[in-house]
Amino acid sequence: MISRRALGLALLAPLLAVLPPAGPAPAEAKSPHPQPFMGWSSWSIGSAKAPGYGTDWLTEANIKKTADTMAAKLRPAGYRYINIDAGWSATMDWQFHSDEYGIPSADPGRFPSGIKGVAEYVHRKGLKLGIYGAIGLEKKIYDRNVPVKGTSCTVQDITVQPLTHANKWDDNWMIDYTKPCAQAYIDSIVAKYASWDIDFLKIDGILASSVPEIRAYSKAIDKTGRKIWLSGSAWPVDIAAADALRPWLNGVRIDTDVECYCETTATWESSVDNRWEDLPNWLRHVRPDYLADLDSMPINNNSGTGLQDGINDVERQSVMTFWSMASAPLYVGGDLQHIDQQAVDILTNPEVIALDQSAVLPARVTSGDLQVWKKVVNGKTYAAVYNLGSTPADITVDFKALGTGRFQRVRDLVARKDLGRSWSSWTAEDVPAHGSRLIRIG
């Protein structure tokens, strides 16, 4: 994956510059300070029950149209990743494909050009491509007892005995990473993905027992020499595994699915608002090189045809503000082919994006329905206020509580305008229900 060894190499760079080369360079390793990735994920559509959407929507044609829209409307602001979630290797009736070595392969009905063909299309537009996998060995692959590529083992040789469920769906068998060919199996999967030129890999269904498998994926990515963002997911990942997973992942899902599995992408109560409750529990575990993934943002379409976000414009801005204060990956859910102008405006605000891309983690200053959060980037203090209640309210930011001086300039990042100077505190007046304000102080 983007692995930690890069930090050591950076520190040794002055010495290495004067030494003769000593063999091949190591694979790209986990960067100590990767910027949060920006892009789009297909799962919000896959989970939707609106007419014309759901798992059958996932096809090569629709992915290419999504890439076209991202390149035209969001790429200039930094959005790059087209992440294909669950279903790329499944038929329309959800039967999964794999090759003679048990490596997942694209469904030819959905992706007639294969994943490599789609990657070529996406890359030509200056974008990146991601795909999806799940913890464990598929039961059908186990039943076929296929060989592990490049070894004398079969997949039945590498499973935990007695057979043990591996992930949150209980649909795959757990792999035993003390067995000699287990790493080789993951290596074969990742080598195939790298040969398709993918840039992102999401591994889903993680349990506390999944750390050895995530480590195996990280090592396999390093062996390919390709820079691939490795994302760990569940609904949520078990916080008990947070610290053990940190060396191996670039991002970790800290919350339940944002989607409501209904006619829209999401609703505020199901489950956008959970993020304000759950992020504080993870702040002591995440790092700038191990980011809290808040799931996709339902900021796409509130008007016209197509799948609707299910939250209003005030709530959509609060999502963008909260994700950016958290330095979470910024990726959109929903059908980009119908993105509305207000969504584009929210998603592409350069001052808000820069706050996200700083990869600086926030702190919660006050809790409850009227919350204040802060973070400090390059000596500048930023504060966000959120009204999680059901009626409008004033929310005061106390400069002393933020650790700043008492007389400060204030700038509204969302409106992109200076608000003048304030003494001792600043008050966001009449913040609507589920609304927010985002300011820079000083």
C-alpha positions in Angstrom: 0.0 0.0 0.0 1.2 3.6 0.2 3.4 2.1 3.2 5.3 3.5 6.2 8.7 2.6 4.8 8.6 5.9 2.8 9.1 7.8 6.1 12.3 6.0 6.8 13.5 6.6 3.2 12.7 10.3 3.5 14.8 10.6 6.7 17.7 8.8 5.0 17.5 10.7 1.8 20.5 13.0 2.5 22.7 10.0 3.2 21.5 7.9 0.4 22.2 10.7 -2.1 25.9 10.2 -1.5 26.0 6.4 -1.5 26.2 4.2 -4.5 23.0 2.2 -5.5 22.7 -1.1 -3.7 20.2 -3.0 -5.8 16.5 -2.4 -6.8 14.6 0.3 -5.1 11.9 -0.8 -2.7 8.3 -0.8 -3.6 6.2 2.3 -2.9 5.4 2.3 0.8 2.7 3.8 3.0 3.2 7.6 2.9 3.5 9.2 6.4 1.1 12.0 5.3 -1.1 11.1 2.4 -3.7 13.6 1.4 -7.3 12.3 1.7 -8.4 10.9 -1.6 -11.2 12.7 -3.5 -13.6 11.0 -5.8 -16.8 8.9 -6.1 -18.1 5.5 -5.0 -20.7 3.4 -6.7 -22.2 1.8 -3.6 -24.8 4.6 -2.8 -26.4 3.7 -6.2 -26.0 -0.1 -5.5 -27.9 0.3 -2.2 -30.7 2.5 -3.6 -34.2 1.3 -4.1 -35.2 4.1 -6.5 -36.4 3.0 -9.9 -33.5 2.5 -12.3 -30.9 2.1 -9.6 -29.7 -0.8 -7.3 -27.1 -3.4 -8.1 -28.0 -3.7 -11.8 -26.9 -0.2 -12.4 -23.2 -1.2 -12.1 -22.1 -1.5 -15.7 -19.1 -0.4 -17.8 -21.3 2.1 -19.7 -22.4 3.8 -16.5 -18.9 3.9 -15.0 -17.6 5.5 -18.1 -20.4 8.1 -18.1 -19.6 8.8 -14.4 -15.9 9.3 -15.3 -16.9 11.7 -18.1 -18.9 13.8 -15.6 -16.2 13.8 -12.9 -13.6 14.9 -15.5 -15.8 17.7 -16.6 -17.2 19.0 -13.4 -15.2 17.8 -10.4 -11.7 17.0 -11.5 -10.6 20.6 -11.7 -11.2 20.8 -7.9 -9.1 17.7 -7.2 -11.6 14.8 -7.4 -9.9 11.8 -9.1 -11.0 8.4 -7.9 -13.8 6.4 -9.6 -14.3 3.6 -7.1 -16.2 0.6 -8.2 -17.7 -1.0 -5.2 -19.4 -4.4 -4.7 -20.7 -6.2 -7.7 -18.0 -5.8 -10.4 -17.2 -9.5 -10.3 -20.9 -10.6 -10.0 -23.6 -11.5 -12.5 -26.8 -9.6 -12.3 -28.2 -12.3 -10.1 -25.2 -11.9 -7.8 -23.1 -15.0 -8.7 -19.4 -14.2 -8.4 -16.7 -14.9 -11.0 -13.1 -16.1 -10.2 -10.4 -17.6 -12.4 -8.6 -20.9 -12.2 -6.6 -19.7 -9.2 -9.5 -18.3 -7.3 -8.7 -14.7 -8.2 -11.9 -12.5 -8.7 -12.6 -11.6 -12.3 -14.9 -9.1 -13.9 -18.4 -10.1 -15.0 -18.3 -9.9 -18.8 -21.9 -8.9 -18.9 -21.3 -5.8 -16.7 -17.7 -5.1 -18.0 -17.1 -6.3 -21.5 -13.8 -4.5 -21.7 -12.7 -5.9 -18.3 -11.4 -3.8 -15.4 -8.2 -3.1 -17.3 -10.2 -1.6 -20.2 -12.2 0.6 -17.8 -9.0 1.6 -16.1 -7.5 2.7 -19.4 -10.6 4.8 -20.1 -10.5 6.4 -16.7 -6.8 7.1 -16.8 -7.0 8.8 -20.1 -9.3 11.4 -18.4 -6.7 12.0 -15.7 -8.6 10.0 -13.2 -7.9 6.9 -11.0 -9.8 3.7 -10.7 -10.6 1.7 -7.6 -12.2 -1.7 -7.0 -13.6 -3.7 -4.1 -12.9 -6.9 -2.2 -14.1 -8.7 1.0 -12.3 -10.3 3.8 -11.8 -14.1 3.5 -12.0 -16.9 0.9 -15.2 -17.3 -1.0 -16.9 -20.6 -0.1 -17.4 -21.5 -3.8 -13.6 -21.1 -4.3 -13.0 -23.3 -1.3 -15.4 -25.9 -2.7 -13.5 -25.9 -6.0 -10.2 -26.3 -4.1 -8.3 -24.4 -6.8 -4.5 -24.2 -6.7 -2.8 -21.1 -5.2 -0.9 -19.6 -8.1 2.8 -20.2 -8.1 2.7 -22.7 -5.3 2.1 -26.4 -4.7 -0.8 -25.6 -2.3 -4.6 -25.4 -2.9 -6.9 -23.0 -1.2 -8.1 -25.6 1.2 -4.6 -25.8 2.5 -4.7 -22.1 3.6 -8.0 -22.0 5.5 -8.5 -22.0 9.2 -9.7 -25.4 10.4 -12.3 -26.1 11.5 -13.8 -23.7 9.0 -14.5 -20.3 10.5 -16.5 -17.4 9.1 -14.2 -14.5 8.1 -16.3 -11.4 7.7 -19.4 -9.6 8.8 -21.7 -11.4 6.3 -20.5 -14.9 7.4 -20.2 -15.8 3.7 -16.4 -16.4 3.4 -14.0 -18.7 5.1 -11.2 -17.3 7.3 -7.6 -17.7 5.9 -4.9 -18.9 8.2 -1.9 -16.6 7.7 0.5 -18.9 9.6 0.3 -21.3 6.7 3.0 -20.8 4.1 0.8 -20.3 1.0 -1.7 -17.9 2.5 0.3 -14.8 1.7 0.9 -16.1 -1.8 -2.8 -16.3 -2.4 -3.3 -12.6 -1.5 -0.2 -11.8 -3.5 -1.8 -13.4 -6.6 -5.0 -11.4 -6.2 -3.2 -8.0 -5.7 -0.7 -8.7 -8.5 -3.7 -9.3 -10.9 -5.3 -6.0 -9.7 -2.0 -4.2 -10.2 -1.8 -5.6 -13.7 -5.1 -3.9 -14.4 -3.6 -0.6 -13.2 -6.0 0.0 -10.3 -5.2 2.8 -7.9 -7.5 2.0 -4.9 -8.6 -1.1 -3.1 -11.4 -1.3 -0.6 -11.5 -4.4 1.6 -14.8 -4.8 3.3 -16.4 -6.8 6.2 -13.4 -6.4 8.5 -13.6 -8.0 12.0 -11.2 -7.6 14.9 -9.8 -10.9 13.7 -9.0 -9.5 10.2 -5.7 -7.8 11.0 -3.5 -10.6 9.6 -5.4 -10.4 6.3 -5.2 -6.6 6.0 -1.4 -6.9 6.7 -1.2 -9.5 3.9 -2.9 -7.1 1.5 -0.6 -4.3 2.5 2.5 -6.5 2.0 1.1 -7.7 -1.4 0.6 -4.1 -2.6 4.2 -3.2 -1.6 5.4 -6.2 -3.7 3.7 -4.9 -6.8 5.5 -1.6 -6.7 2.3 0.2 -7.6 0.9 3.0 -5.4 -2.5 1.8 -4.3 -4.7 3.4 -1.6 -5.8 0.6 0.8 -9.1 1.3 2.5 -10.4 -0.9 5.4 -14.2 -1.1 5.7 -17.1 -2.4 7.7 -20.2 -0.8 9.2 -18.1 0.2 11.1 -14.7 -1.5 11.6 -14.4 -2.7 15.1 -12.7 0.0 17.1 -10.9 -2.7 19.1 -8.8 -3.4 16.0 -8.1 0.3 15.3 -4.5 0.4 16.5 -3.5 -3.0 15.2 -4.8 -2.0 11.7 -3.0 1.4 11.7 0.3 0.2 10.2 -1.4 -1.3 7.2 -4.3 0.9 6.1 -4.5 4.4 4.6 -8.1 4.9 5.7 -10.5 3.1 8.0 -14.3 3.2 8.0 -15.4 4.4 11.4 -19.1 4.4 11.0 -22.1 2.6 9.7 -23.1 3.0 6.0 -24.2 6.5 5.2 -26.9 5.1 2.9 -30.5 4.6 4.1 -31.2 1.6 1.7 -34.3 3.4 0.6 -35.7 5.5 -2.3 -33.0 8.1 -1.8 -29.2 7.9 -1.1 -29.5 8.8 2.6 -31.6 10.7 5.2 -30.3 12.8 8.0 -31.3 10.3 10.6 -30.3 7.3 8.6 -27.6 7.7 9.0 -25.8 11.0 8.3 -26.0 12.3 11.8 -24.2 9.3 13.4 -20.8 10.8 12.3 -20.9 13.6 14.9 -21.4 11.0 17.6 -18.8 8.5 16.4 -15.8 10.5 15.1 -14.8 11.6 18.7 -14.4 8.0 19.7 -11.9 7.4 16.9 -9.8 10.6 17.2 -7.2 9.0 19.5 -6.7 6.1 17.1 -6.5 7.8 13.7 -3.5 9.7 12.3 -2.6 11.8 9.3 -1.5 8.6 7.6 -4.4 6.6 8.8 -7.5 8.6 8.2 -11.0 8.3 9.5 -13.3 7.4 6.6 -16.8 8.8 7.1 -18.2 7.0 4.0 -19.5 8.7 0.9 -21.1 12.1 0.9 -24.7 12.4 -0.2 -24.0 15.6 -2.1 -25.1 15.1 -5.6 -28.7 15.7 -6.7 -31.6 17.3 -4.9 -33.5 18.4 -8.0 -34.5 17.2 -11.4 -34.4 13.5 -12.4 -32.3 10.7 -11.0 -31.5 9.4 -7.6 -32.0 12.1 -4.9 -29.6 12.7 -2.0 -32.4 12.7 0.7 -30.9 15.6 2.6 -31.4 19.3 2.0 -28.9 22.0 1.0 -28.2 23.0 4.6 -27.5 19.4 5.5 -25.4 18.9 2.4 -23.1 21.8 3.4 -22.8 20.4 7.0 -21.7 17.1 5.5 -19.0 18.8 3.4 -17.9 20.9 6.4 -17.7 18.0 8.8 -15.9 15.7 6.4 -13.4 18.5 5.6 -12.8 19.3 9.3 -12.1 15.6 9.9 -9.7 15.5 6.9 -11.8 12.5 5.8 -11.6 11.2 2.2 -14.0 13.3 0.1 -16.0 11.0 -2.2 -19.5 11.5 -3.6 -22.3 9.0 -3.5 -25.1 8.9 -6.1 -25.5 9.3 -9.8 -23.0 11.9 -11.1 -24.8 12.0 -14.4 -27.5 14.1 -12.7 -25.3 16.2 -10.4 -26.9 19.6 -9.7 -25.1 22.9 -9.6 -25.6 23.5 -5.9 -23.8 20.2 -5.3 -21.0 21.2 -7.6 -20.6 24.5 -5.7 -20.5 22.8 -2.3 -18.1 20.1 -3.4 -15.6 22.4 -5.2 -15.2 25.3 -2.7 -11.4 25.6 -2.7 -11.1 26.9 0.8 -13.1 24.0 2.3 -11.2 21.5 0.2 -7.8 22.9 1.3 -8.9 22.4 4.9 -9.6 18.7 4.2 -6.4 18.2 2.2 -4.3 19.5 5.1 -4.7 16.0 6.6 -4.8 17.7 10.0 -7.1 16.1 12.6 -9.7 18.1 14.5 -10.7 18.3 18.1 -14.2 18.7 19.5 -14.5 21.7 21.8 -18.1 21.4 22.9 -20.6 18.5 22.5 -24.3 18.2 22.6 -26.7 19.6 20.0 -24.7 22.8 19.6 -21.2 21.7 18.8 -17.9 23.6 18.3 -14.9 21.9 16.6 -11.5 23.2 15.9 -8.2 22.4 14.2 -5.0 24.3 13.6 -3.3 24.2 10.2 0.0 26.0 9.5 -0.5 28.2 12.6 -4.1 29.2 11.6 -7.0 28.2 13.7 -10.2 27.0 12.1 -13.6 26.5 13.9 -16.7 24.8 12.8 -20.1 25.0 14.5 -22.9 22.6 14.1 -26.6 22.7 15.1 -27.6 19.1 15.5 -30.9 20.2 17.0 -34.3 20.7 15.4 -34.7 24.5 15.7 -32.4 27.4 14.7 -29.9 28.6 17.3 -27.0 30.9 17.9 -23.7 29.2 18.6 -20.8 31.1 20.2 -17.2 30.3 19.6 -15.0 31.3 22.5 -11.5 32.3 21.4 -10.0 31.3 24.8 -11.4 27.8 24.5 -9.8 27.6 21.1 -6.4 28.7 22.4 -6.2 31.9 20.3 -5.7 35.5 21.2 -8.7 37.6 22.2 -8.8 40.0 19.2 -9.1 38.1 15.9 -10.0 38.5 12.3 -12.7 36.1 11.2 -13.3 34.7 7.7 -16.2 32.6 6.5 -14.8 29.8 4.4 -18.1 28.6 2.9 -19.1 32.1 1.9 -15.5 33.0 1.1 -15.7 36.4 2.6 -14.1 38.2 5.6 -16.3 39.0 8.5 -14.2 41.6 10.2 -12.6 41.5 13.7 -14.1 40.0 16.8 -13.2 40.5 20.5 -13.0 37.4 22.7 -15.6 35.4 20.8 -17.6 35.1 17.6 -21.3 34.1 17.4 -22.8 32.3 14.5 -26.3 33.7 14.5 -29.5 31.8 13.6 -27.8 28.6 12.5 -30.6 26.4 11.1 -31.4 22.9 12.2 -28.7 20.6 11.0 -26.8 23.6 9.8 -23.2 24.7 10.2 -20.7 27.5 9.9 -17.0 27.3 9.1 -14.5 30.1 9.9 -10.8 30.8 10.0 -9.7 32.9 13.0 -6.7 35.1 12.8 
